Amino acid sequence: MENKTFESISTHGENLLNKVKELIAEGNIRKISIHDKDGKELMSFPLTYGVVGVVFAPVLAAVGAVAALVGDCTISVEREIV
């Protein structure tokens, strides 16, 4: 049985990419979803252990594009409790 916890982080588009990079660096994140101010999911991507660097480049490029288009947004984070 996996133990999971969920967290929501409010941010503005200009800080979105940096926050997602910070979350990825933490390493215990299982999934990240980005929602606009109305709660509509803009993008969602799973993270797995051991996957770093070049694999995340396209994801980060997409996050950067979303950040340029949205104002206020919410990052929903699913963490695995170790």
mmCIF file of the N, C-alpha and C atoms, coordinates in Angstrom:
data_MODEL
# 
_entry.id   MODEL 
# 
loop_
_atom_site.group_PDB 
_atom_site.id 
_atom_site.type_symbol 
_atom_site.label_atom_id 
_atom_site.label_alt_id 
_atom_site.label_comp_id 
_atom_site.label_asym_id 
_atom_site.label_entity_id 
_atom_site.label_seq_id 
_atom_site.pdbx_PDB_ins_code 
_atom_site.Cartn_x 
_atom_site.Cartn_y 
_atom_site.Cartn_z 
_atom_site.occupancy 
_atom_site.B_iso_or_equiv 
_atom_site.pdbx_formal_charge 
_atom_site.auth_seq_id 
_atom_site.auth_comp_id 
_atom_site.auth_asym_id 
_atom_site.auth_atom_id 
_atom_site.pdbx_PDB_model_num 
ATOM 1   N N  . MET A 1 1  ? 0.842   -1.187 0.000   1.00 0.00 ? 1  MET A N  1 
ATOM 2   C CA . MET A 1 1  ? 0.000   0.000  0.000   1.00 0.00 ? 1  MET A CA 1 
ATOM 3   C C  . MET A 1 1  ? 0.883   1.245  0.000   1.00 0.00 ? 1  MET A C  1 
ATOM 4   N N  . GLU A 1 2  ? 0.635   2.121  -0.962  1.00 0.00 ? 2  GLU A N  1 
ATOM 5   C CA . GLU A 1 2  ? 1.423   3.336  -1.058  1.00 0.00 ? 2  GLU A CA 1 
ATOM 6   C C  . GLU A 1 2  ? 0.813   4.422  -0.187  1.00 0.00 ? 2  GLU A C  1 
ATOM 7   N N  . ASN A 1 3  ? 1.669   5.140  0.484   1.00 0.00 ? 3  ASN A N  1 
ATOM 8   C CA . ASN A 1 3  ? 1.223   6.281  1.263   1.00 0.00 ? 3  ASN A CA 1 
ATOM 9   C C  . ASN A 1 3  ? 1.449   7.530  0.438   1.00 0.00 ? 3  ASN A C  1 
ATOM 10  N N  . LYS A 1 4  ? 0.389   8.283  0.225   1.00 0.00 ? 4  LYS A N  1 
ATOM 11  C CA . LYS A 1 4  ? 0.462   9.488  -0.587  1.00 0.00 ? 4  LYS A CA 1 
ATOM 12  C C  . LYS A 1 4  ? -0.067  10.671 0.197   1.00 0.00 ? 4  LYS A C  1 
ATOM 13  N N  . THR A 1 5  ? 0.443   11.820 -0.147  1.00 0.00 ? 5  THR A N  1 
ATOM 14  C CA . THR A 1 5  ? -0.077  13.060 0.389   1.00 0.00 ? 5  THR A CA 1 
ATOM 15  C C  . THR A 1 5  ? -0.248  14.026 -0.778  1.00 0.00 ? 5  THR A C  1 
ATOM 16  N N  . PHE A 1 6  ? -1.194  14.931 -0.657  1.00 0.00 ? 6  PHE A N  1 
ATOM 17  C CA . PHE A 1 6  ? -1.481  15.875 -1.722  1.00 0.00 ? 6  PHE A CA 1 
ATOM 18  C C  . PHE A 1 6  ? -1.311  17.300 -1.196  1.00 0.00 ? 6  PHE A C  1 
ATOM 19  N N  . GLU A 1 7  ? -0.842  18.164 -2.070  1.00 0.00 ? 7  GLU A N  1 
ATOM 20  C CA . GLU A 1 7  ? -0.578  19.552 -1.699  1.00 0.00 ? 7  GLU A CA 1 
ATOM 21  C C  . GLU A 1 7  ? -0.942  20.440 -2.877  1.00 0.00 ? 7  GLU A C  1 
ATOM 22  N N  . SER A 1 8  ? -1.460  21.616 -2.603  1.00 0.00 ? 8  SER A N  1 
ATOM 23  C CA . SER A 1 8  ? -1.746  22.606 -3.643  1.00 0.00 ? 8  SER A CA 1 
ATOM 24  C C  . SER A 1 8  ? -0.934  23.859 -3.361  1.00 0.00 ? 8  SER A C  1 
ATOM 25  N N  . ILE A 1 9  ? -0.315  24.384 -4.396  1.00 0.00 ? 9  ILE A N  1 
ATOM 26  C CA . ILE A 1 9  ? 0.529   25.566 -4.267  1.00 0.00 ? 9  ILE A CA 1 
ATOM 27  C C  . ILE A 1 9  ? 0.022   26.606 -5.255  1.00 0.00 ? 9  ILE A C  1 
ATOM 28  N N  . SER A 1 10 ? -0.350  27.765 -4.761  1.00 0.00 ? 10 SER A N  1 
ATOM 29  C CA . SER A 1 10 ? -0.784  28.855 -5.634  1.00 0.00 ? 10 SER A CA 1 
ATOM 30  C C  . SER A 1 10 ? 0.430   29.659 -6.052  1.00 0.00 ? 10 SER A C  1 
ATOM 31  N N  . THR A 1 11 ? 0.470   30.020 -7.316  1.00 0.00 ? 11 THR A N  1 
ATOM 32  C CA . THR A 1 11 ? 1.594   30.805 -7.819  1.00 0.00 ? 11 THR A CA 1 
ATOM 33  C C  . THR A 1 11 ? 1.125   31.629 -9.011  1.00 0.00 ? 11 THR A C  1 
ATOM 34  N N  . HIS A 1 12 ? 1.982   32.459 -9.498  1.00 0.00 ? 12 HIS A N  1 
ATOM 35  C CA . HIS A 1 12 ? 1.700   33.265 -10.678 1.00 0.00 ? 12 HIS A CA 1 
ATOM 36  C C  . HIS A 1 12 ? 2.516   32.685 -11.826 1.00 0.00 ? 12 HIS A C  1 
ATOM 37  N N  . GLY A 1 13 ? 2.043   32.850 -13.036 1.00 0.00 ? 13 GLY A N  1 
ATOM 38  C CA . GLY A 1 13 ? 2.694   32.278 -14.205 1.00 0.00 ? 13 GLY A CA 1 
ATOM 39  C C  . GLY A 1 13 ? 4.188   32.508 -14.281 1.00 0.00 ? 13 GLY A C  1 
ATOM 40  N N  . GLU A 1 14 ? 4.651   33.691 -13.896 1.00 0.00 ? 14 GLU A N  1 
ATOM 41  C CA . GLU A 1 14 ? 6.077   34.005 -13.999 1.00 0.00 ? 14 GLU A CA 1 
ATOM 42  C C  . GLU A 1 14 ? 6.935   33.171 -13.043 1.00 0.00 ? 14 GLU A C  1 
ATOM 43  N N  . ASN A 1 15 ? 6.357   32.665 -11.978 1.00 0.00 ? 15 ASN A N  1 
ATOM 44  C CA . ASN A 1 15 ? 7.091   31.836 -11.016 1.00 0.00 ? 15 ASN A CA 1 
ATOM 45  C C  . ASN A 1 15 ? 6.857   30.343 -11.216 1.00 0.00 ? 15 ASN A C  1 
ATOM 46  N N  . LEU A 1 16 ? 5.972   29.997 -12.139 1.00 0.00 ? 16 LEU A N  1 
ATOM 47  C CA . LEU A 1 16 ? 5.553   28.612 -12.327 1.00 0.00 ? 16 LEU A CA 1 
ATOM 48  C C  . LEU A 1 16 ? 6.721   27.689 -12.675 1.00 0.00 ? 16 LEU A C  1 
ATOM 49  N N  . LEU A 1 17 ? 7.520   28.047 -13.647 1.00 0.00 ? 17 LEU A N  1 
ATOM 50  C CA . LEU A 1 17 ? 8.617   27.188 -14.092 1.00 0.00 ? 17 LEU A CA 1 
ATOM 51  C C  . LEU A 1 17 ? 9.621   26.940 -12.977 1.00 0.00 ? 17 LEU A C  1 
ATOM 52  N N  . ASN A 1 18 ? 9.987   27.985 -12.247 1.00 0.00 ? 18 ASN A N  1 
ATOM 53  C CA . ASN A 1 18 ? 10.942  27.818 -11.145 1.00 0.00 ? 18 ASN A CA 1 
ATOM 54  C C  . ASN A 1 18 ? 10.388  26.910 -10.057 1.00 0.00 ? 18 ASN A C  1 
ATOM 55  N N  . LYS A 1 19 ? 9.117   27.044 -9.748  1.00 0.00 ? 19 LYS A N  1 
ATOM 56  C CA . LYS A 1 19 ? 8.503   26.213 -8.713  1.00 0.00 ? 19 LYS A CA 1 
ATOM 57  C C  . LYS A 1 19 ? 8.460   24.748 -9.144  1.00 0.00 ? 19 LYS A C  1 
ATOM 58  N N  . VAL A 1 20 ? 8.123   24.491 -10.408 1.00 0.00 ? 20 VAL A N  1 
ATOM 59  C CA . VAL A 1 20 ? 8.093   23.117 -10.906 1.00 0.00 ? 20 VAL A CA 1 
ATOM 60  C C  . VAL A 1 20 ? 9.498   22.512 -10.863 1.00 0.00 ? 20 VAL A C  1 
ATOM 61  N N  . LYS A 1 21 ? 10.513  23.289 -11.224 1.00 0.00 ? 21 LYS A N  1 
ATOM 62  C CA . LYS A 1 21 ? 11.899  22.800 -11.144 1.00 0.00 ? 21 LYS A CA 1 
ATOM 63  C C  . LYS A 1 21 ? 12.266  22.444 -9.705  1.00 0.00 ? 21 LYS A C  1 
ATOM 64  N N  . GLU A 1 22 ? 11.868  23.281 -8.749  1.00 0.00 ? 22 GLU A N  1 
ATOM 65  C CA . GLU A 1 22 ? 12.133  23.001 -7.330  1.00 0.00 ? 22 GLU A CA 1 
ATOM 66  C C  . GLU A 1 22 ? 11.467  21.694 -6.903  1.00 0.00 ? 22 GLU A C  1 
ATOM 67  N N  . LEU A 1 23 ? 10.226  21.509 -7.311  1.00 0.00 ? 23 LEU A N  1 
ATOM 68  C CA . LEU A 1 23 ? 9.486   20.301 -6.937  1.00 0.00 ? 23 LEU A CA 1 
ATOM 69  C C  . LEU A 1 23 ? 10.142  19.050 -7.520  1.00 0.00 ? 23 LEU A C  1 
ATOM 70  N N  . ILE A 1 24 ? 10.566  19.122 -8.768  1.00 0.00 ? 24 ILE A N  1 
ATOM 71  C CA . ILE A 1 24 ? 11.223  17.978 -9.399  1.00 0.00 ? 24 ILE A CA 1 
ATOM 72  C C  . ILE A 1 24 ? 12.515  17.638 -8.658  1.00 0.00 ? 24 ILE A C  1 
ATOM 73  N N  . ALA A 1 25 ? 13.247  18.652 -8.231  1.00 0.00 ? 25 ALA A N  1 
ATOM 74  C CA . ALA A 1 25 ? 14.508  18.431 -7.519  1.00 0.00 ? 25 ALA A CA 1 
ATOM 75  C C  . ALA A 1 25 ? 14.304  17.758 -6.159  1.00 0.00 ? 25 ALA A C  1 
ATOM 76  N N  . GLU A 1 26 ? 13.139  17.911 -5.559  1.00 0.00 ? 26 GLU A N  1 
ATOM 77  C CA . GLU A 1 26 ? 12.869  17.292 -4.258  1.00 0.00 ? 26 GLU A CA 1 
ATOM 78  C C  . GLU A 1 26 ? 12.915  15.773 -4.310  1.00 0.00 ? 26 GLU A C  1 
ATOM 79  N N  . GLY A 1 27 ? 12.475  15.197 -5.412  1.00 0.00 ? 27 GLY A N  1 
ATOM 80  C CA . GLY A 1 27 ? 12.618  13.766 -5.609  1.00 0.00 ? 27 GLY A CA 1 
ATOM 81  C C  . GLY A 1 27 ? 11.513  12.871 -5.081  1.00 0.00 ? 27 GLY A C  1 
ATOM 82  N N  . ASN A 1 28 ? 10.660  13.327 -4.183  1.00 0.00 ? 28 ASN A N  1 
ATOM 83  C CA . ASN A 1 28 ? 9.599   12.462 -3.667  1.00 0.00 ? 28 ASN A CA 1 
ATOM 84  C C  . ASN A 1 28 ? 8.240   12.775 -4.301  1.00 0.00 ? 28 ASN A C  1 
ATOM 85  N N  . ILE A 1 29 ? 8.258   13.458 -5.416  1.00 0.00 ? 29 ILE A N  1 
ATOM 86  C CA . ILE A 1 29 ? 7.041   13.845 -6.119  1.00 0.00 ? 29 ILE A CA 1 
ATOM 87  C C  . ILE A 1 29 ? 6.653   12.741 -7.097  1.00 0.00 ? 29 ILE A C  1 
ATOM 88  N N  . ARG A 1 30 ? 5.394   12.337 -7.091  1.00 0.00 ? 30 ARG A N  1 
ATOM 89  C CA . ARG A 1 30 ? 4.897   11.302 -7.990  1.00 0.00 ? 30 ARG A CA 1 
ATOM 90  C C  . ARG A 1 30 ? 4.168   11.898 -9.194  1.00 0.00 ? 30 ARG A C  1 
ATOM 91  N N  . LYS A 1 31 ? 3.489   13.030 -8.990  1.00 0.00 ? 31 LYS A N  1 
ATOM 92  C CA . LYS A 1 31 ? 2.711   13.625 -10.075 1.00 0.00 ? 31 LYS A CA 1 
ATOM 93  C C  . LYS A 1 31 ? 2.550   15.114 -9.830  1.00 0.00 ? 31 LYS A C  1 
ATOM 94  N N  . ILE A 1 32 ? 2.608   15.891 -10.901 1.00 0.00 ? 32 ILE A N  1 
ATOM 95  C CA . ILE A 1 32 ? 2.375   17.335 -10.837 1.00 0.00 ? 32 ILE A CA 1 
ATOM 96  C C  . ILE A 1 32 ? 1.283   17.681 -11.836 1.00 0.00 ? 32 ILE A C  1 
ATOM 97  N N  . SER A 1 33 ? 0.304   18.453 -11.390 1.00 0.00 ? 33 SER A N  1 
ATOM 98  C CA . SER A 1 33 ? -0.769  18.948 -12.265 1.00 0.00 ? 33 SER A CA 1 
ATOM 99  C C  . SER A 1 33 ? -0.826  20.461 -12.128 1.00 0.00 ? 33 SER A C  1 
ATOM 100 N N  . ILE A 1 34 ? -1.074  21.132 -13.217 1.00 0.00 ? 34 ILE A N  1 
ATOM 101 C CA . ILE A 1 34 ? -1.168  22.592 -13.217 1.00 0.00 ? 34 ILE A CA 1 
ATOM 102 C C  . ILE A 1 34 ? -2.577  22.976 -13.632 1.00 0.00 ? 34 ILE A C  1 
ATOM 103 N N  . HIS A 1 35 ? -3.223  23.807 -12.812 1.00 0.00 ? 35 HIS A N  1 
ATOM 104 C CA . HIS A 1 35 ? -4.606  24.233 -13.034 1.00 0.00 ? 35 HIS A CA 1 
ATOM 105 C C  . HIS A 1 35 ? -4.651  25.748 -13.157 1.00 0.00 ? 35 HIS A C  1 
ATOM 106 N N  . ASP A 1 36 ? -5.564  26.244 -13.986 1.00 0.00 ? 36 ASP A N  1 
ATOM 107 C CA . ASP A 1 36 ? -5.735  27.694 -14.082 1.00 0.00 ? 36 ASP A CA 1 
ATOM 108 C C  . ASP A 1 36 ? -6.565  28.193 -12.906 1.00 0.00 ? 36 ASP A C  1 
ATOM 109 N N  . LYS A 1 37 ? -6.804  29.491 -12.863 1.00 0.00 ? 37 LYS A N  1 
ATOM 110 C CA . LYS A 1 37 ? -7.506  30.083 -11.715 1.00 0.00 ? 37 LYS A CA 1 
ATOM 111 C C  . LYS A 1 37 ? -8.944  29.589 -11.568 1.00 0.00 ? 37 LYS A C  1 
ATOM 112 N N  . ASP A 1 38 ? -9.516  29.040 -12.654 1.00 0.00 ? 38 ASP A N  1 
ATOM 113 C CA . ASP A 1 38 ? -10.874 28.501 -12.601 1.00 0.00 ? 38 ASP A CA 1 
ATOM 114 C C  . ASP A 1 38 ? -10.903 27.020 -12.245 1.00 0.00 ? 38 ASP A C  1 
ATOM 115 N N  . GLY A 1 39 ? -9.727  26.426 -12.039 1.00 0.00 ? 39 GLY A N  1 
ATOM 116 C CA . GLY A 1 39 ? -9.646  25.016 -11.675 1.00 0.00 ? 39 GLY A CA 1 
ATOM 117 C C  . GLY A 1 39 ? -9.520  24.062 -12.846 1.00 0.00 ? 39 GLY A C  1 
ATOM 118 N N  . LYS A 1 40 ? -9.471  24.586 -14.064 1.00 0.00 ? 40 LYS A N  1 
ATOM 119 C CA . LYS A 1 40 ? -9.327  23.739 -15.250 1.00 0.00 ? 40 LYS A CA 1 
ATOM 120 C C  . LYS A 1 40 ? -7.888  23.232 -15.338 1.00 0.00 ? 40 LYS A C  1 
ATOM 121 N N  . GLU A 1 41 ? -7.739  21.906 -15.529 1.00 0.00 ? 41 GLU A N  1 
ATOM 122 C CA . GLU A 1 41 ? -6.395  21.330 -15.630 1.00 0.00 ? 41 GLU A CA 1 
ATOM 123 C C  . GLU A 1 41 ? -5.770  21.700 -16.966 1.00 0.00 ? 41 GLU A C  1 
ATOM 124 N N  . LEU A 1 42 ? -4.598  22.340 -16.899 1.00 0.00 ? 42 LEU A N  1 
ATOM 125 C CA . LEU A 1 42 ? -3.893  22.743 -18.106 1.00 0.00 ? 42 LEU A CA 1 
ATOM 126 C C  . LEU A 1 42 ? -2.904  21.679 -18.554 1.00 0.00 ? 42 LEU A C  1 
ATOM 127 N N  . MET A 1 43 ? -2.265  21.040 -17.599 1.00 0.00 ? 43 MET A N  1 
ATOM 128 C CA . MET A 1 43 ? -1.340  19.955 -17.902 1.00 0.00 ? 43 MET A CA 1 
ATOM 129 C C  . MET A 1 43 ? -1.085  19.131 -16.655 1.00 0.00 ? 43 MET A C  1 
ATOM 130 N N  . SER A 1 44 ? -0.682  17.895 -16.886 1.00 0.00 ? 44 SER A N  1 
ATOM 131 C CA . SER A 1 44 ? -0.418  16.979 -15.793 1.00 0.00 ? 44 SER A CA 1 
ATOM 132 C C  . SER A 1 44 ? 0.657   16.012 -16.264 1.00 0.00 ? 44 SER A C  1 
ATOM 133 N N  . PHE A 1 45 ? 1.626   15.725 -15.395 1.00 0.00 ? 45 PHE A N  1 
ATOM 134 C CA . PHE A 1 45 ? 2.653   14.762 -15.776 1.00 0.00 ? 45 PHE A CA 1 
ATOM 135 C C  . PHE A 1 45 ? 3.138   13.996 -14.557 1.00 0.00 ? 45 PHE A C  1 
ATOM 136 N N  . PRO A 1 46 ? 3.315   12.688 -14.750 1.00 0.00 ? 46 PRO A N  1 
ATOM 137 C CA . PRO A 1 46 ? 3.828   11.847 -13.668 1.00 0.00 ? 46 PRO A CA 1 
ATOM 138 C C  . PRO A 1 46 ? 5.349   11.944 -13.605 1.00 0.00 ? 46 PRO A C  1 
ATOM 139 N N  . LEU A 1 47 ? 5.893   11.722 -12.440 1.00 0.00 ? 47 LEU A N  1 
ATOM 140 C CA . LEU A 1 47 ? 7.344   11.687 -12.252 1.00 0.00 ? 47 LEU A CA 1 
ATOM 141 C C  . LEU A 1 47 ? 7.701   10.335 -11.663 1.00 0.00 ? 47 LEU A C  1 
ATOM 142 N N  . THR A 1 48 ? 8.764   9.754  -12.144 1.00 0.00 ? 48 THR A N  1 
ATOM 143 C CA . THR A 1 48 ? 9.212   8.481  -11.594 1.00 0.00 ? 48 THR A CA 1 
ATOM 144 C C  . THR A 1 48 ? 10.636  8.619  -11.094 1.00 0.00 ? 48 THR A C  1 
ATOM 145 N N  . TYR A 1 49 ? 10.981  7.799  -10.132 1.00 0.00 ? 49 TYR A N  1 
ATOM 146 C CA . TYR A 1 49 ? 12.331  7.834  -9.582  1.00 0.00 ? 49 TYR A CA 1 
ATOM 147 C C  . TYR A 1 49 ? 13.357  7.478  -10.646 1.00 0.00 ? 49 TYR A C  1 
ATOM 148 N N  . GLY A 1 50 ? 14.490  8.128  -10.597 1.00 0.00 ? 50 GLY A N  1 
ATOM 149 C CA . GLY A 1 50 ? 15.577  7.815  -11.504 1.00 0.00 ? 50 GLY A CA 1 
ATOM 150 C C  . GLY A 1 50 ? 15.502  8.512  -12.849 1.00 0.00 ? 50 GLY A C  1 
ATOM 151 N N  . VAL A 1 51 ? 14.438  9.231  -13.119 1.00 0.00 ? 51 VAL A N  1 
ATOM 152 C CA . VAL A 1 51 ? 14.305  9.928  -14.386 1.00 0.00 ? 51 VAL A CA 1 
ATOM 153 C C  . VAL A 1 51 ? 14.633  11.399 -14.148 1.00 0.00 ? 51 VAL A C  1 
ATOM 154 N N  . VAL A 1 52 ? 15.735  11.848 -14.737 1.00 0.00 ? 52 VAL A N  1 
ATOM 155 C CA . VAL A 1 52 ? 16.167  13.229 -14.543 1.00 0.00 ? 52 VAL A CA 1 
ATOM 156 C C  . VAL A 1 52 ? 16.708  13.800 -15.848 1.00 0.00 ? 52 VAL A C  1 
ATOM 157 N N  . GLY A 1 53 ? 17.105  15.044 -15.781 1.00 0.00 ? 53 GLY A N  1 
ATOM 158 C CA . GLY A 1 53 ? 17.846  15.685 -16.858 1.00 0.00 ? 53 GLY A CA 1 
ATOM 159 C C  . GLY A 1 53 ? 17.099  15.823 -18.168 1.00 0.00 ? 53 GLY A C  1 
ATOM 160 N N  . VAL A 1 54 ? 17.644  15.207 -19.200 1.00 0.00 ? 54 VAL A N  1 
ATOM 161 C CA . VAL A 1 54 ? 17.163  15.378 -20.567 1.00 0.00 ? 54 VAL A CA 1 
ATOM 162 C C  . VAL A 1 54 ? 15.704  14.967 -20.718 1.00 0.00 ? 54 VAL A C  1 
ATOM 163 N N  . VAL A 1 55 ? 15.265  13.982 -19.960 1.00 0.00 ? 55 VAL A N  1 
ATOM 164 C CA . VAL A 1 55 ? 13.882  13.516 -20.062 1.00 0.00 ? 55 VAL A CA 1 
ATOM 165 C C  . VAL A 1 55 ? 12.902  14.622 -19.688 1.00 0.00 ? 55 VAL A C  1 
ATOM 166 N N  . PHE A 1 56 ? 13.277  15.490 -18.761 1.00 0.00 ? 56 PHE A N  1 
ATOM 167 C CA . PHE A 1 56 ? 12.380  16.551 -18.325 1.00 0.00 ? 56 PHE A CA 1 
ATOM 168 C C  . PHE A 1 56 ? 12.439  17.798 -19.195 1.00 0.00 ? 56 PHE A C  1 
ATOM 169 N N  . ALA A 1 57 ? 13.377  17.878 -20.110 1.00 0.00 ? 57 ALA A N  1 
ATOM 170 C CA . ALA A 1 57 ? 13.506  19.066 -20.954 1.00 0.00 ? 57 ALA A CA 1 
ATOM 171 C C  . ALA A 1 57 ? 12.218  19.393 -21.702 1.00 0.00 ? 57 ALA A C  1 
ATOM 172 N N  . PRO A 1 58 ? 11.569  18.425 -22.369 1.00 0.00 ? 58 PRO A N  1 
ATOM 173 C CA . PRO A 1 58 ? 10.308  18.757 -23.059 1.00 0.00 ? 58 PRO A CA 1 
ATOM 174 C C  . PRO A 1 58 ? 9.195   19.158 -22.095 1.00 0.00 ? 58 PRO A C  1 
ATOM 175 N N  . VAL A 1 59 ? 9.146   18.533 -20.936 1.00 0.00 ? 59 VAL A N  1 
ATOM 176 C CA . VAL A 1 59 ? 8.134   18.876 -19.932 1.00 0.00 ? 59 VAL A CA 1 
ATOM 177 C C  . VAL A 1 59 ? 8.347   20.307 -19.463 1.00 0.00 ? 59 VAL A C  1 
ATOM 178 N N  . LEU A 1 60 ? 9.594   20.662 -19.166 1.00 0.00 ? 60 LEU A N  1 
ATOM 179 C CA . LEU A 1 60 ? 9.885   22.014 -18.697 1.00 0.00 ? 60 LEU A CA 1 
ATOM 180 C C  . LEU A 1 60 ? 9.617   23.052 -19.789 1.00 0.00 ? 60 LEU A C  1 
ATOM 181 N N  . ALA A 1 61 ? 9.856   22.694 -21.041 1.00 0.00 ? 61 ALA A N  1 
ATOM 182 C CA . ALA A 1 61 ? 9.537   23.610 -22.145 1.00 0.00 ? 61 ALA A CA 1 
ATOM 183 C C  . ALA A 1 61 ? 8.033   23.854 -22.209 1.00 0.00 ? 61 ALA A C  1 
ATOM 184 N N  . ALA A 1 62 ? 7.245   22.798 -22.015 1.00 0.00 ? 62 ALA A N  1 
ATOM 185 C CA . ALA A 1 62 ? 5.785   22.940 -22.018 1.00 0.00 ? 62 ALA A CA 1 
ATOM 186 C C  . ALA A 1 62 ? 5.317   23.780 -20.834 1.00 0.00 ? 62 ALA A C  1 
ATOM 187 N N  . VAL A 1 63 ? 5.921   23.557 -19.668 1.00 0.00 ? 63 VAL A N  1 
ATOM 188 C CA . VAL A 1 63 ? 5.576   24.349 -18.479 1.00 0.00 ? 63 VAL A CA 1 
ATOM 189 C C  . VAL A 1 63 ? 5.904   25.818 -18.732 1.00 0.00 ? 63 VAL A C  1 
ATOM 190 N N  . GLY A 1 64 ? 7.032   26.081 -19.363 1.00 0.00 ? 64 GLY A N  1 
ATOM 191 C CA . GLY A 1 64 ? 7.408   27.456 -19.685 1.00 0.00 ? 64 GLY A CA 1 
ATOM 192 C C  . GLY A 1 64 ? 6.405   28.115 -20.612 1.00 0.00 ? 64 GLY A C  1 
ATOM 193 N N  . ALA A 1 65 ? 5.897   27.361 -21.580 1.00 0.00 ? 65 ALA A N  1 
ATOM 194 C CA . ALA A 1 65 ? 4.889   27.894 -22.501 1.00 0.00 ? 65 ALA A CA 1 
ATOM 195 C C  . ALA A 1 65 ? 3.591   28.200 -21.766 1.00 0.00 ? 65 ALA A C  1 
ATOM 196 N N  . VAL A 1 66 ? 3.186   27.304 -20.878 1.00 0.00 ? 66 VAL A N  1 
ATOM 197 C CA . VAL A 1 66 ? 1.974   27.528 -20.081 1.00 0.00 ? 66 VAL A CA 1 
ATOM 198 C C  . VAL A 1 66 ? 2.161   28.760 -19.196 1.00 0.00 ? 66 VAL A C  1 
ATOM 199 N N  . ALA A 1 67 ? 3.341   28.875 -18.597 1.00 0.00 ? 67 ALA A N  1 
ATOM 200 C CA . ALA A 1 67 ? 3.621   30.005 -17.701 1.00 0.00 ? 67 ALA A CA 1 
ATOM 201 C C  . ALA A 1 67 ? 3.480   31.339 -18.422 1.00 0.00 ? 67 ALA A C  1 
ATOM 202 N N  . ALA A 1 68 ? 3.855   31.361 -19.694 1.00 0.00 ? 68 ALA A N  1 
ATOM 203 C CA . ALA A 1 68 ? 3.756   32.600 -20.466 1.00 0.00 ? 68 ALA A CA 1 
ATOM 204 C C  . ALA A 1 68 ? 2.309   32.990 -20.754 1.00 0.00 ? 68 ALA A C  1 
ATOM 205 N N  . LEU A 1 69 ? 1.408   32.005 -20.695 1.00 0.00 ? 69 LEU A N  1 
ATOM 206 C CA . LEU A 1 69 ? 0.025   32.259 -21.066 1.00 0.00 ? 69 LEU A CA 1 
ATOM 207 C C  . LEU A 1 69 ? -0.930  32.484 -19.903 1.00 0.00 ? 69 LEU A C  1 
ATOM 208 N N  . VAL A 1 70 ? -0.570  32.010 -18.713 1.00 0.00 ? 70 VAL A N  1 
ATOM 209 C CA . VAL A 1 70 ? -1.499  32.098 -17.588 1.00 0.00 ? 70 VAL A CA 1 
ATOM 210 C C  . VAL A 1 70 ? -1.052  33.145 -16.582 1.00 0.00 ? 70 VAL A C  1 
ATOM 211 N N  . GLY A 1 71 ? -2.014  33.613 -15.837 1.00 0.00 ? 71 GLY A N  1 
ATOM 212 C CA . GLY A 1 71 ? -1.724  34.514 -14.731 1.00 0.00 ? 71 GLY A CA 1 
ATOM 213 C C  . GLY A 1 71 ? -1.605  33.682 -13.465 1.00 0.00 ? 71 GLY A C  1 
ATOM 214 N N  . ASP A 1 72 ? -2.629  33.758 -12.648 1.00 0.00 ? 72 ASP A N  1 
ATOM 215 C CA . ASP A 1 72 ? -2.633  32.967 -11.426 1.00 0.00 ? 72 ASP A CA 1 
ATOM 216 C C  . ASP A 1 72 ? -2.936  31.511 -11.757 1.00 0.00 ? 72 ASP A C  1 
ATOM 217 N N  . CYS A 1 73 ? -2.245  30.608 -11.076 1.00 0.00 ? 73 CYS A N  1 
ATOM 218 C CA . CYS A 1 73 ? -2.477  29.191 -11.297 1.00 0.00 ? 73 CYS A CA 1 
ATOM 219 C C  . CYS A 1 73 ? -2.180  28.425 -10.014 1.00 0.00 ? 73 CYS A C  1 
ATOM 220 N N  . THR A 1 74 ? -2.541  27.158 -10.020 1.00 0.00 ? 74 THR A N  1 
ATOM 221 C CA . THR A 1 74 ? -2.320  26.291 -8.865  1.00 0.00 ? 74 THR A CA 1 
ATOM 222 C C  . THR A 1 74 ? -1.579  25.052 -9.331  1.00 0.00 ? 74 THR A C  1 
ATOM 223 N N  . ILE A 1 75 ? -0.571  24.670 -8.566  1.00 0.00 ? 75 ILE A N  1 
ATOM 224 C CA . ILE A 1 75 ? 0.167   23.443 -8.825  1.00 0.00 ? 75 ILE A CA 1 
ATOM 225 C C  . ILE A 1 75 ? -0.328  22.431 -7.816  1.00 0.00 ? 75 ILE A C  1 
ATOM 226 N N  . SER A 1 76 ? -0.852  21.301 -8.285  1.00 0.00 ? 76 SER A N  1 
ATOM 227 C CA . SER A 1 76 ? -1.263  20.212 -7.412  1.00 0.00 ? 76 SER A CA 1 
ATOM 228 C C  . SER A 1 76 ? -0.158  19.175 -7.432  1.00 0.00 ? 76 SER A C  1 
ATOM 229 N N  . VAL A 1 77 ? 0.282   18.790 -6.238  1.00 0.00 ? 77 VAL A N  1 
ATOM 230 C CA . VAL A 1 77 ? 1.422   17.882 -6.111  1.00 0.00 ? 77 VAL A CA 1 
ATOM 231 C C  . VAL A 1 77 ? 0.998   16.624 -5.364  1.00 0.00 ? 77 VAL A C  1 
ATOM 232 N N  . GLU A 1 78 ? 1.329   15.484 -5.933  1.00 0.00 ? 78 GLU A N  1 
ATOM 233 C CA . GLU A 1 78 ? 1.118   14.206 -5.247  1.00 0.00 ? 78 GLU A CA 1 
ATOM 234 C C  . GLU A 1 78 ? 2.495   13.714 -4.801  1.00 0.00 ? 78 GLU A C  1 
ATOM 235 N N  . ARG A 1 79 ? 2.659   13.573 -3.503  1.00 0.00 ? 79 ARG A N  1 
ATOM 236 C CA . ARG A 1 79 ? 3.937   13.133 -2.947  1.00 0.00 ? 79 ARG A CA 1 
ATOM 237 C C  . ARG A 1 79 ? 3.807   11.714 -2.402  1.00 0.00 ? 79 ARG A C  1 
ATOM 238 N N  . GLU A 1 80 ? 4.898   10.978 -2.486  1.00 0.00 ? 80 GLU A N  1 
ATOM 239 C CA . GLU A 1 80 ? 4.941   9.657  -1.879  1.00 0.00 ? 80 GLU A CA 1 
ATOM 240 C C  . GLU A 1 80 ? 5.641   9.802  -0.533  1.00 0.00 ? 80 GLU A C  1 
ATOM 241 N N  . ILE A 1 81 ? 4.993   9.302  0.507   1.00 0.00 ? 81 ILE A N  1 
ATOM 242 C CA . ILE A 1 81 ? 5.584   9.334  1.838   1.00 0.00 ? 81 ILE A CA 1 
ATOM 243 C C  . ILE A 1 81 ? 6.451   8.097  1.999   1.00 0.00 ? 81 ILE A C  1 
ATOM 244 N N  . VAL A 1 82 ? 7.708   8.342  2.276   1.00 0.00 ? 82 VAL A N  1 
ATOM 245 C CA . VAL A 1 82 ? 8.664   7.240  2.392   1.00 0.00 ? 82 VAL A CA 1 
ATOM 246 C C  . VAL A 1 82 ? 8.796   6.814  3.828   1.00 0.00 ? 82 VAL A C  1 
# 
